[in-house]
């Protein structure tokens, strides 16, 4: 027998095989990413928030008929006043006594006015309990961008402005008692979904404007009534209302502040919680995007000086007195990402503050979109910040925008810089300290000792007199404190800070001023200080220690027993500019406090080291990160390693979350004196925990800010950044992680990319992009079917059309290369920041591939569902016909044929040569007097039935 091979037939077979391989690979990729993403999203994550409790009472406030009528009806929405307490009160009498600071809460999409209860209850408790206990950690200050320079940049002028800012922050610090309380109002917006339609947002804005006017009128009526009664304490009439908005309510607050019917100067402070400012989370309606654009443009022009066309001054900026604070929930807020909550480009830094809950003072948590309203750690801190806004002399918020912004900065922002730059300080308050002052005359009227005393502990905190007999002299570059022994450690800066180790870091759990004090000395001898200028004498830097969140403290089982090392709660960093001009550094530790009848406190700890930032740098390239998903990357740290490890990731953790595992290999214990069978990894780890403090990670991200992870032994680190989305900055594609590890211990650090975390982040960030690509793939399939219909060719199925899309380069080029061309055009002509090109390209290709696979899976799933439905239909029809033939119920059959929607169809097939040549097409003759709703489903069922029974039985 002779075999004849046709080359065209072979090429056709190979082409079909390649197409099937492409489709299979795309389907496998889509299924793996989808399943991994769902597992990552459905994995429960512990919430560290504490619950807030309250006794709410809501007092209805009717709108006055004399208010201006807007388009929204008065009866549609409502206004309420919150009262905290379980006792019943007289509403009219309570309104007559209103004399506090009015605050209006605006709920978000589908929210309720009752969501005000957590903030209102905690602010009432904060007013009664007074300010939080004052600590001596370094507090946050203005960054250089948040300060408006009024003078030229000379040494004296910079020092003068720096001192003015210090006085400003000192004037807004807490007092023994708050001068006035907050009166919380809330608008009832009927739980409408304002995130879906811009017209609903406009109606909410109009009603909020009306509510603001009504609130001020209520205070005026109460003030006049008290004045008529000749009461002594009538209070001060408020001139403005503080707006607090959650989710879309925060944007409504900004929209209301620029409404043309709003009275001038009645809104000066706006606080938003997880509110989108840059754009709507999902723009389903064009009106929503248009309303956002219109409001943001009005805000951008509202901070500009009003001038004529010729350049003459008309008036100050319309929003020059308005301060806006935006708080984001962080990585766990799936509805509003941190990028959307940013005020960049909308509110200048001199009038706005954007901060994430993960980097907020005394909070350090990421939280869901709704839990940001009741998370006690955040609610307490926000309540105290708002109470600090009240001026002690007037009982109303400060009129100065700089003072109000300073209140929020000092109460909400932590002392840790919000952006990573290890070589120089980013806080404004350090700028003046690093100026090269050579003569005392450069200080001018500031005085000679102001710089020296600015980080000193108060004189009321006194220790025992210094004794040189109890001094310790440290020879190595690392100093360790394991007990409160009342001693002072001396370190020679000139000798120990050599070989490029010109940075000093101290990690401790001792409280500054009460437990530890740090000083810089020009010379050890006190006699040598006589000829030293005042600006170079002994300087205390204790209050430069910044507070970090500490993990759970170890429990002491028995009095006097040794415990695990306590987690660090403070970090001190001194750079070369701060150490220049000094010879010695001393660490003074307070004596251990003794209380009769109580066990001694848990282990005290402090570890300091002179180091070089270049020694602890570890960089992970994109190739190593991608390979780590298959095989983890290990970094081994031997003993006496740098205390500060700088891990740089070339791909942002917002795209590839990283799983970090730290395993202790050794801690300087040569012989544990344990039995051989007990000296396992677990026992060795427990021994090392007695000597080494728990590691701490500080993560900086350009979009979401600061993350602090205490007690980091095993955790997945993720940041809320989206470097591939439009509007992201060029530096958003990288993440920096600072790891504080005990230099006395050796560690094995394992780094690997979390596949489930990466898949879940991909679905969350690029879900809308995937949906757009999927719709484009379906349209291409419909286009191919329409073209086949036009040319009188057999109609290809959706699956066949997708296969041809993967085989032809044109659709891919249009969908993948087209956006890249638009990217280049907008990057050249537009002013909005562009994302990194590589991230944009890769994510676009991956999204297009996933969209093709998702459509294929959806098509196959639909076919399977219809096939199962047809089989079920065949099964029940066979049983029905068997039962019908057995009992001969002809009249029931006629009744069902006449009235049932499942009327019978007769399907006849006529196989012919033309049918076989047209890919098994069939002629259908449908006999029915009318078209039932399920005709297509019935037809498909009969077809499947014909396949099961054969043509003869049909």
ABEGO torsion letter per residue (X at the ends): XBBBBBAAAAAAAAAAAAAAAAAAAAAAAAAAAAAAAAAAAABBBBBABBBBBBBBBBBBBBBBAABBBBABBAAABBBBBBBBEABBBBAAAAAAABABBBBBBBBBBGBBAAAAAAAAAAAAAAAAAEBBBBBABBBBBBBAAABBBABBBBAAAAAAAAAAAAAAAAAABBBABBABBBBBBBBBAGGBBAAABAAAAAAAAAAAAAAAAAAAAAAAAAAAAAAAAGBABAEBBBABBBBBBBEAAAAAAAAAAABAABBBGABABBBBBGBBAABBABBABAAAAAAAAAAAAAAAAAABBBBBAAGBBABBBAAAABBBBBBBAEAABAABBAAAABABGABBAAABBBBBAAABBGAGBBBBAAAAAABAAAAAAAAAAAAAABBAAAGBBBABAAAAAAAAAAAABBABBABBBAABBABAAAAAAABBBABAAAAEAAEAAAAAAAABBBAABBBBBBBAAABBBBABABBBBABBAGBBBBBBAAAAABGGBABBBBBBABBBGAABBBBBBABABAAAAAABBAAABBBBAAAABBBBBBBBBBBBABBGBBBBBBBBABBBBBBAAAABGBABBBBBBBBBBBBBGBBBBBBBBBBBBBBBAAAABBBBBAAAAAAAAABBBBBBBBBGBBABBBBBBABBAAABBBBBBBBBABAGBABAGBBAAABBAAAAAAAAAAABBBBBBBBBBAAAEBBBBBGBABBBBBBBBBAABBGBBAAAABBBBBBBBBAABBBBBBBBBBAAAAAAAAAAAAAAAAAAAAAAAAAAAAAAAAAAAAAGBBBBBAAAAAAAAAABAAAAAAAAAAAAAAAAAAAAABABBBBBAAAAAAAAAAAAAAAAAAAAAAAAAAAAAAAAAAAAAAAAAAAAAAAAAAAGBAAAAAAAAAABABBBBBBBBBBBAAAAAAGGBBBBBBBBABBBAAAAAAAAAAAAAAAAAEAAAX
